C-alpha cells in the first residue's frame, strides 16, 4: 500500500469517483474536492503529494487555483482540460502546471501519468549524482531543490527544476523532445508534443537576459535542446 495521497478536483462527481476508483486500486490515498475554494483549502491543510485539477471549476477556476498553489508549493499538478486549442493548454503550463490531460480521457491513462510522476519523484530522491553544480552565474543545489542566478533565488516549478537538472548534468549533450519527456515527465509519448517546448520557453524566461537569444539552453534545430552553461 502506497502512502502517497492525491487530491482530485473536478465539479463532475462521476469523473471524481471514477478516477478515485483507479487510484485507490493503485494503492494511493485520495482526497476529493468539487470547487476551487475547497481545493485550495484541502491542498493547504492536507499537503497532498500530487493534485489532479480540472480547469473549469466553480468559485475559483482551475488555472487560478494552479497559479496560487504554485506560489506556495512545489506539489506536482496535472491539469484536466476540455479546451482543445493549443493556446489554452500552453496557458495552463504557464500558470505552473506540470502536465495536462485532455478530456475526455481514459482513467487508465490518468492513473499511468500519476504513477509516472511518483516514479520520477522517487528517482529524484535516489539520485546519487553531484548535489550541487555551478556554471558561472548559475548554481543548482539538488538536495535543496534550489537554483540561483547571480546569487538570487529563481522560482522554478517541479518540471522546470527537473528539466534544468537533467540538462545541466550533461552539458552540451543534445536531448531530443522524446528523451526529455521520458526523463522529465516520466512517460513515453507517441507523437509530437509541445509540452516540453513550453517548459523550455518558461525556463528560458527565468534564466536568460534575452530569451530570444538564449545562452544557457540552446535549440539544436531538428534535434532538440542542449545546456551550454551560459557560454555564447
BAFI-3210 file (N, C-alpha, C; in Angstrom, 3 decimals, decimal comma, padded with zeros to 6 digits):
// residues 232
n [1|2|3|4|5|6|7|8|9|10|11|12|13|14|15|16|17|18|19|20|21|22|23|24|25|26|27|28|29|30|31|32|33|34|35|36|37|38|39|40|41|42|43|44|45|46|47|48|49|50|51|52|53|54|55|56|57|58|59|60|61|62|63|64|65|66|67|68|69|70|71|72|73|74|75|76|77|78|79|80|81|82|83|84|85|86|87|88|89|90|91|92|93|94|95|96|97|98|99|100|101|102|103|104|105|106|107|108|109|110|111|112|113|114|115|116|117|118|119|120|121|122|123|124|125|126|127|128|129|130|131|132|133|134|135|136|137|138|139|140|141|142|143|144|145|146|147|148|149|150|151|152|153|154|155|156|157|158|159|160|161|162|163|164|165|166|167|168|169|170|171|172|173|174|175|176|177|178|179|180|181|182|183|184|185|186|187|188|189|190|191|192|193|194|195|196|197|198|199|200|201|202|203|204|205|206|207|208|209|210|211|212|213|214|215|216|217|218|219|220|221|222|223|224|225|226|227|228|229|230|231|232]
n.u [000,850|000,613|001,872|001,304|-000,619|-003,315|-004,888|-007,930|-009,641|-012,592|-015,631|-017,418|-018,957|-019,025|-016,721|-014,794|-015,257|-014,698|-011,984|-010,948|-011,487|-009,728|-007,234|-007,270|-007,138|-004,510|-003,339|-003,145|-003,894|-006,786|-008,019|-010,808|-012,282|-014,658|-014,797|-013,104|-012,351|-012,532|-010,642|-008,242|-008,250|-008,069|-005,674|-003,852|-004,222|-004,004|-001,762|-001,201|000,491|000,318|-001,655|-004,607|-006,231|-009,058|-009,781|-012,130|-013,871|-016,235|-016,501|-013,519|-011,550|-009,697|-007,202|-006,521|-006,436|-004,256|-002,239|-002,130|-001,449|001,011|002,622|002,892|003,711|005,539|004,195|003,411|001,284|-001,338|-003,233|-006,671|-008,321|-010,907|-010,630|-009,643|-007,805|-004,406|-003,288|-004,785|-003,928|-001,227|-001,406|-002,116|000,249|001,928|000,933|002,024|001,469|002,410|001,804|-000,733|-003,963|-006,217|-009,706|-012,319|-010,877|-008,953|-009,327|-007,381|-005,169|-004,763|-004,198|-001,832|-000,215|-000,074|001,293|003,693|004,621|005,136|007,089|009,098|009,605|010,502|012,813|014,256|014,747|016,514|018,745|022,146|024,057|026,187|025,503|025,427|025,824|027,703|027,673|029,197|027,317|025,150|023,836|022,998|021,355|020,757|019,935|018,587|016,742|016,968|017,667|019,930|020,562|022,994|023,360|020,782|017,711|015,828|012,542|011,321|009,168|008,305|008,711|010,237|012,554|013,422|013,851|015,915|017,816|018,284|019,470|021,636|023,335|024,537|026,166|026,133|025,233|022,941|019,545|016,717|013,219|011,621|013,314|013,589|010,941|010,550|012,533|011,943|009,126|008,430|007,145|006,382|005,806|003,764|004,282|004,266|004,739|003,989|004,508|007,071|008,431|007,125|007,755|010,532|010,606|009,474|011,411|013,624|012,796|013,195|015,885|017,421|018,893|018,049|015,601|015,069|017,480|019,073|021,539|022,053|020,356|020,124|018,601|018,797|018,312|015,993|016,830|016,765|017,367|020,056|022,132|024,331|025,786|025,770|027,539|028,315]
n.v [-001,200|002,156|005,203|007,557|010,471|011,723|014,593|015,070|017,172|018,195|019,303|017,463|014,849|012,170|011,801|012,295|010,140|007,968|008,327|008,264|005,602|004,170|005,146|004,386|001,641|001,423|001,852|004,376|007,011|009,042|012,320|014,461|017,169|019,621|022,175|025,346|026,973|025,027|023,225|024,694|025,005|022,308|021,525|023,117|022,291|019,482|018,760|017,226|014,739|014,956|016,739|016,471|018,427|020,010|022,412|023,944|025,114|025,780|028,797|029,389|029,293|026,524|027,280|029,592|028,528|026,831|028,725|030,113|028,045|027,308|029,384|028,855|026,243|023,304|021,147|018,545|019,198|018,150|019,084|018,854|019,239|020,401|022,052|022,566|023,951|024,674|026,922|027,274|025,074|025,629|027,895|026,828|025,460|027,628|028,760|027,212|024,498|021,032|019,144|018,080|016,653|015,849|016,175|014,195|011,632|008,635|006,847|005,010|006,010|008,384|007,328|006,052|008,254|009,426|007,425|007,594|010,140|009,773|007,785|009,271|011,248|009,599|008,612|010,985|011,441|009,423|010,034|009,883|011,545|014,524|016,892|019,584|021,951|024,285|026,817|029,330|032,137|030,722|028,550|025,357|023,549|020,387|018,918|020,748|021,536|023,957|026,796|029,284|032,421|034,710|034,922|035,149|033,762|031,601|031,071|028,044|025,708|022,258|020,641|022,346|022,584|019,906|019,549|021,398|020,213|017,680|018,453|020,065|018,340|017,020|018,770|020,321|018,056|016,952|016,754|015,045|015,885|013,714|012,248|014,061|014,253|011,635|011,484|013,682|014,001|011,397|009,434|007,590|009,094|009,054|010,515|014,029|016,576|019,634|020,172|019,970|021,942|024,262|024,251|024,556|027,130|028,645|028,190|029,401|032,075|032,623|032,246|033,519|036,560|037,636|036,010|035,413|035,165|032,874|031,855|029,882|027,588|026,074|025,774|023,040|022,783|020,614|018,551|018,921|020,081|021,684|022,184|024,787|026,068|028,819|029,966|031,763]
n.w [000,000|-000,930|000,511|-000,589|-001,401|-003,296|-004,487|-005,952|-008,108|-009,373|-010,815|-011,657|-010,356|-011,131|-012,658|-010,691|-008,896|-010,554|-011,243|-008,678|-007,997|-009,702|-008,830|-006,160|-006,531|-007,285|-004,913|-003,800|-001,498|-001,564|-001,856|-002,199|-004,056|-005,179|-006,092|-006,609|-004,224|-002,135|-003,035|-002,742|000,048|000,967|-000,222|001,139|003,774|003,808|002,381|-000,142|-002,216|-004,906|-007,304|-009,107|-011,304|-012,432|-014,999|-015,419|-012,949|-010,298|-008,306|-007,916|-010,746|-012,241|-013,335|-011,905|-009,343|-009,700|-010,218|-007,760|-005,953|-006,946|-006,170|-003,542|-003,162|-004,285|-005,214|-007,507|-010,294|-012,271|-014,920|-015,867|-018,841|-020,947|-022,980|-026,265|-027,809|-028,619|-027,419|-025,093|-023,589|-023,334|-021,751|-019,279|-018,583|-018,405|-016,111|-014,221|-014,102|-014,238|-016,134|-018,498|-019,201|-021,727|-021,849|-023,372|-021,305|-020,762|-017,795|-017,154|-018,487|-017,050|-014,511|-015,138|-015,726|-013,210|-011,782|-013,167|-012,463|-009,732|-009,880|-011,050|-009,086|-007,027|-008,178|-008,353|-005,639|-005,068|-006,455|-006,991|-007,944|-008,328|-005,773|-006,013|-008,573|-010,473|-012,836|-013,771|-013,552|-012,698|-010,269|-009,029|-006,600|-005,764|-003,573|-001,966|-003,783|-005,231|-007,283|-008,288|-009,720|-010,472|-007,728|-006,802|-005,816|-007,922|-008,835|-009,584|-011,217|-010,359|-012,686|-014,309|-012,733|-012,714|-015,447|-015,943|-014,269|-015,472|-017,906|-017,132|-015,877|-017,919|-019,749|-022,960|-024,236|-026,643|-026,262|-027,371|-027,900|-027,185|-025,481|-023,365|-022,484|-021,509|-019,493|-017,866|-017,514|-017,177|-018,720|-021,728|-024,843|-027,647|-030,479|-031,525|-029,133|-027,619|-025,008|-023,677|-025,104|-024,216|-021,481|-021,702|-022,844|-020,739|-018,783|-019,955|-019,878|-017,237|-016,840|-018,805|-019,979|-022,360|-023,723|-026,338|-027,506|-026,375|-023,940|-022,074|-022,506|-025,510|-028,728|-030,852|-033,999|-035,451|-033,876|-030,989|-027,706|-025,866|-022,976|-022,426|-020,495|-020,234|-021,939|-024,788]
ca.u [000,000|001,397|001,497|001,110|-002,004|-003,646|-006,090|-008,653|-010,543|-013,436|-017,018|-018,209|-018,798|-018,781|-015,296|-014,042|-015,386|-014,022|-010,539|-010,662|-011,504|-008,490|-006,085|-007,348|-006,652|-003,048|-002,871|-002,990|-004,958|-007,412|-008,802|-011,613|-012,889|-015,527|-014,765|-011,807|-012,024|-012,291|-009,359|-007,179|-008,291|-007,568|-004,256|-003,077|-004,363|-003,688|-000,452|-001,152|001,726|000,031|-003,007|-005,255|-007,018|-009,848|-009,703|-013,445|-014,370|-016,984|-015,830|-012,242|-011,251|-008,517|-005,978|-006,193|-006,020|-002,902|-001,331|-001,993|-000,721|002,403|003,343|003,009|004,129|006,107|003,452|003,087|-000,100|-001,759|-004,498|-007,664|-008,883|-011,765|-010,289|-008,914|-006,794|-003,053|-003,034|-005,385|-003,084|000,007|-001,714|-002,045|001,659|002,478|000,483|002,818|001,124|003,474|001,335|-002,181|-004,659|-007,368|-010,982|-012,469|-009,636|-009,054|-008,837|-006,152|-004,092|-004,507|-003,526|-000,456|000,501|000,177|002,389|004,923|005,084|005,696|008,354|010,078|009,987|011,301|014,124|014,936|015,177|017,604|019,821|023,421|024,981|026,604|024,378|025,437|026,580|027,838|028,098|029,309|026,273|024,064|024,143|021,857|021,510|019,752|019,419|017,637|015,832|017,071|018,527|020,239|021,202|023,598|023,142|019,376|016,891|014,901|011,374|011,086|008,198|008,982|009,150|011,329|013,761|013,847|014,345|017,226|018,715|018,652|020,352|022,852|024,226|025,249|026,268|026,420|024,552|021,679|018,424|015,512|011,998|011,194|014,183|013,257|009,627|010,716|013,352|011,395|007,731|008,374|006,330|006,638|004,764|003,744|003,944|004,852|004,068|004,552|004,669|008,473|008,769|006,601|008,576|011,821|010,374|009,303|012,711|014,455|012,351|013,717|017,337|018,120|018,742|017,248|015,170|015,061|018,867|019,481|022,926|022,112|019,699|020,055|017,865|019,532|017,181|015,814|017,326|016,277|017,922|021,236|022,566|025,692|026,471|025,796|028,636|027,912]
ca.v [000,000|003,381|006,264|008,768|010,958|012,518|015,431|015,139|018,326|018,286|019,520|016,320|013,819|010,868|011,763|012,191|008,796|007,031|008,499|007,779|004,139|003,692|005,482|003,505|000,325|001,502|001,958|005,759|007,674|010,048|013,402|014,992|018,499|019,849|023,588|025,954|027,316|023,809|022,674|025,450|024,695|020,955|021,478|023,758|021,563|018,051|018,614|016,032|014,520|015,306|017,269|016,377|019,655|020,426|023,854|024,587|024,877|026,884|029,529|029,839|028,323|025,716|027,997|030,479|027,646|026,404|029,868|030,387|026,951|027,288|030,379|028,355|024,851|022,662|019,908|018,320|019,481|017,695|019,724|018,229|020,318|020,097|023,037|021,822|024,726|024,596|028,083|027,013|024,137|026,352|028,785|026,040|025,231|028,925|029,014|026,392|023,076|020,163|018,377|018,182|015,580|016,427|015,467|013,039|010,900|007,300|006,823|004,224|006,928|009,279|006,551|005,824|009,522|009,594|006,501|008,112|011,264|009,254|007,131|010,335|011,873|008,615|008,609|012,211|011,305|008,457|010,490|009,873|012,422|015,711|017,574|020,998|022,260|025,716|027,230|030,778|032,882|029,816|027,496|024,477|022,672|019,348|018,495|021,766|021,850|025,401|027,320|030,702|033,119|035,931|034,867|035,393|032,563|031,541|030,248|027,087|024,649|020,959|020,187|023,218|022,212|018,600|019,765|022,023|019,240|016,673|019,024|020,642|017,238|016,594|019,965|020,190|016,915|017,301|015,907|015,159|016,104|012,437|011,916|014,947|013,844|010,413|011,746|014,738|013,733|010,030|008,520|007,591|009,802|008,651|011,645|015,331|017,231|020,943|020,368|020,241|023,245|025,320|024,262|025,156|028,561|029,228|028,129|030,446|033,378|032,819|032,151|034,291|038,010|037,806|034,648|035,198|034,821|032,184|031,436|028,687|026,456|026,391|024,880|022,418|022,616|019,277|017,529|019,112|021,166|021,379|023,169|025,202|026,659|030,277|030,417|032,012]
ca.w [000,000|-001,011|001,456|-001,376|-001,445|-004,474|-004,415|-007,218|-008,088|-010,569|-010,403|-012,123|-009,333|-011,766|-013,006|-009,438|-008,364|-011,455|-011,046|-007,324|-008,046|-010,330|-007,986|-004,987|-006,955|-007,305|-003,543|-003,360|-000,781|-002,421|-001,267|-003,297|-003,964|-006,334|-006,455|-006,403|-002,829|-001,363|-003,490|-002,081|001,478|001,187|-000,601|002,213|005,034|003,704|001,740|-000,984|-002,965|-006,301|-007,489|-010,419|-011,189|-013,596|-015,252|-015,281|-011,601|-009,688|-007,228|-008,469|-011,800|-012,006|-013,670|-010,801|-008,257|-010,037|-010,049|-006,328|-005,315|-007,389|-005,380|-002,177|-003,062|-005,470|-005,450|-008,921|-010,670|-013,594|-015,265|-016,737|-019,637|-022,095|-024,003|-027,286|-028,518|-028,086|-026,574|-023,783|-022,861|-023,006|-020,637|-018,058|-018,269|-017,990|-014,745|-013,315|-014,137|-014,716|-017,276|-018,685|-019,917|-022,420|-021,748|-022,485|-021,155|-020,186|-016,410|-017,141|-018,872|-015,925|-013,470|-015,596|-015,559|-011,776|-011,440|-013,762|-011,640|-008,488|-010,220|-011,284|-007,814|-006,292|-008,821|-007,932|-004,249|-005,001|-007,328|-006,287|-008,649|-007,566|-005,141|-006,389|-009,781|-010,724|-014,164|-013,779|-012,854|-012,325|-009,306|-008,783|-005,445|-005,948|-002,272|-001,518|-004,892|-005,423|-008,338|-008,083|-010,826|-009,922|-006,271|-006,497|-005,947|-009,057|-008,535|-010,661|-010,982|-010,289|-014,003|-014,746|-011,992|-013,218|-016,798|-015,806|-013,672|-016,473|-018,927|-016,560|-015,516|-019,133|-020,590|-024,394|-024,838|-027,283|-025,874|-028,193|-027,118|-026,629|-024,340|-022,246|-021,971|-020,725|-018,312|-017,016|-017,182|-016,693|-019,510|-023,164|-025,588|-029,043|-031,332|-031,205|-028,020|-027,326|-023,568|-023,355|-025,683|-023,353|-020,269|-022,080|-023,007|-019,406|-018,117|-020,558|-019,382|-015,887|-016,835|-019,825|-020,074|-023,573|-024,022|-027,790|-027,848|-025,144|-023,778|-021,243|-023,170|-026,931|-029,609|-031,953|-034,901|-035,988|-032,951|-029,636|-026,903|-025,069|-021,989|-022,782|-019,366|-020,292|-022,809|-026,157]
c.u [000,881|000,935|001,297|-000,365|-002,190|-004,926|-006,694|-009,672|-011,285|-014,870|-017,951|-017,961|-018,497|-017,311|-014,463|-014,075|-014,669|-012,508|-010,130|-010,577|-010,183|-007,275|-006,080|-006,834|-005,127|-002,462|-002,687|-004,176|-005,492|-008,225|-009,569|-012,151|-013,643|-015,585|-013,399|-011,467|-011,741|-010,965|-008,192|-007,091|-007,675|-006,089|-003,380|-003,105|-003,812|-002,329|-000,367|000,170|001,567|-001,404|-003,439|-006,343|-007,737|-009,753|-011,029|-014,058|-015,219|-016,176|-014,559|-011,853|-009,899|-007,216|-005,545|-005,771|-004,574|-001,904|-001,068|-001,147|000,743|003,244|003,639|003,692|004,715|005,385|003,185|001,596|-000,338|-003,133|-005,365|-008,320|-009,737|-011,495|-009,336|-007,820|-005,449|-002,776|-003,615|-004,503|-001,774|-000,222|-001,630|-000,614|002,320|002,089|001,223|002,443|002,292|003,075|-000,169|-002,688|-005,934|-008,597|-011,594|-011,179|-009,927|-008,551|-007,568|-004,965|-003,744|-003,765|-002,067|000,379|000,861|001,321|003,719|005,491|005,747|006,992|009,452|010,544|010,807|012,702|014,923|015,516|016,380|018,804|021,120|024,469|025,398|025,398|024,347|026,322|026,564|028,356|028,100|028,248|025,191|024,555|022,878|022,196|020,386|019,161|018,352|016,569|015,792|017,998|018,707|020,954|021,695|023,297|021,716|018,569|015,938|013,754|011,070|009,989|008,949|009,498|010,298|012,633|014,306|014,462|015,746|018,239|019,199|019,689|021,675|023,840|025,020|025,344|026,728|025,890|023,231|020,622|017,272|014,315|011,547|012,015|013,848|011,900|009,775|011,463|012,682|009,968|007,501|007,470|006,710|005,478|004,875|003,314|004,561|004,053|004,766|004,862|006,102|008,897|008,320|007,414|009,959|011,678|010,242|010,623|013,640|014,074|012,948|015,245|018,036|017,883|017,871|016,847|015,095|016,458|019,491|020,960|023,050|021,548|019,467|019,269|018,806|018,477|017,174|016,232|016,766|016,917|019,195|021,541|024,032|026,412|026,584|026,905|028,109|026,513]
c.v [001,244|004,366|007,593|009,146|011,892|013,300|015,523|016,261|018,396|018,484|018,424|015,153|012,445|010,721|011,565|010,759|007,768|007,107|007,978|006,258|003,596|003,975|004,655|002,104|000,283|001,730|003,369|006,199|008,813|011,026|014,033|016,385|018,754|021,317|024,159|026,289|026,097|023,170|023,377|025,090|023,320|020,835|022,045|022,954|020,138|017,772|017,342|015,947|014,858|015,818|017,072|017,437|019,990|021,944|024,543|024,231|026,048|027,542|030,183|028,828|027,658|026,416|028,917|029,666|027,203|027,530|030,148|029,307|026,943|028,334|029,867|027,002|024,356|021,357|019,739|018,520|019,014|018,292|018,811|019,352|019,791|021,068|022,414|022,623|024,619|025,745|027,900|026,102|024,801|027,277|028,049|025,773|026,520|029,264|028,152|024,924|022,269|019,430|018,588|016,945|016,167|015,540|015,284|012,221|009,506|007,348|005,992|005,115|007,848|008,550|006,294|007,090|009,739|008,682|007,025|009,261|010,753|008,469|008,169|010,951|010,910|008,542|009,831|012,055|010,380|008,873|010,602|010,738|013,592|016,454|019,072|021,184|023,757|025,942|028,753|031,438|031,979|028,736|026,691|023,545|021,635|018,889|019,457|022,082|023,358|025,722|028,812|031,249|034,463|036,070|035,205|034,130|032,677|030,608|029,356|026,102|023,324|020,473|021,048|022,856|020,875|018,745|020,376|021,014|018,187|017,227|019,509|019,547|016,735|017,776|019,618|018,908|017,387|016,276|016,124|015,435|014,807|012,030|012,776|014,603|012,627|010,687|012,705|014,444|012,283|009,100|008,626|008,265|009,445|009,824|012,934|016,027|018,550|021,136|020,729|021,592|024,387|025,402|024,862|026,666|029,244|029,246|029,209|031,839|033,691|032,843|033,194|035,788|038,361|036,416|034,363|034,878|034,118|031,812|030,178|027,461|026,816|025,331|024,353|021,992|021,224|018,180|017,687|020,285|020,712|022,529|023,504|025,941|028,167|030,827|030,573|032,560]
c.w [000,000|000,063|000,744|-001,408|-002,633|-004,204|-005,806|-007,135|-009,421|-010,097|-010,894|-011,171|-009,940|-012,142|-011,745|-008,917|-009,228|-011,278|-009,674|-007,297|-008,595|-009,460|-006,702|-005,326|-006,976|-005,915|-003,033|-002,506|-001,622|-001,585|-002,424|-002,988|-005,266|-006,742|-006,083|-004,960|-001,957|-001,743|-002,808|-000,597|001,750|000,832|000,508|003,504|004,961|003,063|000,886|-001,746|-004,437|-006,378|-008,933|-010,425|-012,489|-013,758|-014,964|-013,932|-011,132|-008,574|-007,687|-009,537|-011,553|-012,325|-012,534|-009,568|-008,463|-009,779|-008,569|-005,647|-005,714|-006,661|-003,976|-002,070|-004,378|-005,787|-006,951|-009,189|-012,100|-013,873|-016,118|-017,530|-020,778|-023,233|-025,006|-027,973|-027,809|-027,116|-025,181|-022,949|-022,446|-021,822|-019,315|-017,630|-017,804|-016,555|-013,718|-013,265|-014,687|-015,985|-017,414|-019,403|-020,480|-022,233|-023,133|-022,447|-020,614|-018,750|-016,269|-017,502|-017,713|-014,809|-013,853|-015,452|-014,087|-011,339|-011,963|-012,944|-010,371|-008,732|-010,395|-009,978|-006,954|-006,851|-008,421|-006,532|-004,122|-005,841|-006,538|-006,987|-007,774|-007,015|-005,444|-007,611|-010,006|-012,138|-014,208|-012,924|-012,275|-011,376|-009,027|-007,632|-005,482|-004,620|-001,773|-002,570|-005,136|-006,588|-008,101|-009,308|-010,310|-008,435|-005,849|-006,771|-007,129|-008,680|-009,736|-010,264|-010,884|-011,635|-014,522|-014,042|-012,495|-014,608|-016,774|-015,260|-014,651|-017,438|-018,344|-016,143|-016,724|-020,097|-022,011|-025,027|-025,436|-026,888|-026,846|-027,299|-026,450|-025,414|-023,128|-021,644|-021,065|-019,425|-017,325|-016,577|-016,782|-017,466|-020,965|-023,860|-027,056|-029,903|-030,837|-030,107|-027,723|-025,848|-023,203|-023,906|-024,779|-022,060|-020,546|-022,197|-021,644|-018,632|-018,655|-020,044|-018,015|-015,842|-017,698|-019,695|-021,264|-024,037|-025,514|-028,315|-026,644|-025,133|-022,929|-021,963|-024,628|-027,682|-030,676|-032,958|-035,534|-035,032|-031,541|-028,955|-026,201|-024,113|-022,269|-021,662|-019,410|-021,148|-024,227|-026,290]
res [x|x|x|x|x|x|x|x|x|x|x|x|x|x|x|x|x|x|x|x|x|x|x|x|x|x|x|x|x|x|x|x|x|x|x|x|x|x|x|x|x|x|x|x|x|x|x|x|x|x|x|x|x|x|x|x|x|x|x|x|x|x|x|x|x|x|x|x|x|x|x|x|x|x|x|x|x|x|x|x|x|x|x|x|x|x|x|x|x|x|x|x|x|x|x|x|x|x|x|x|x|x|x|x|x|x|x|x|x|x|x|x|x|x|x|x|x|x|x|x|x|x|x|x|x|x|x|x|x|x|x|x|x|x|x|x|x|x|x|x|x|x|x|x|x|x|x|x|x|x|x|x|x|x|x|x|x|x|x|x|x|x|x|x|x|x|x|x|x|x|x|x|x|x|x|x|x|x|x|x|x|x|x|x|x|x|x|x|x|x|x|x|x|x|x|x|x|x|x|x|x|x|x|x|x|x|x|x|x|x|x|x|x|x|x|x|x|x|x|x|x|x|x|x|x|x|x|x|x|x|x|x]
***
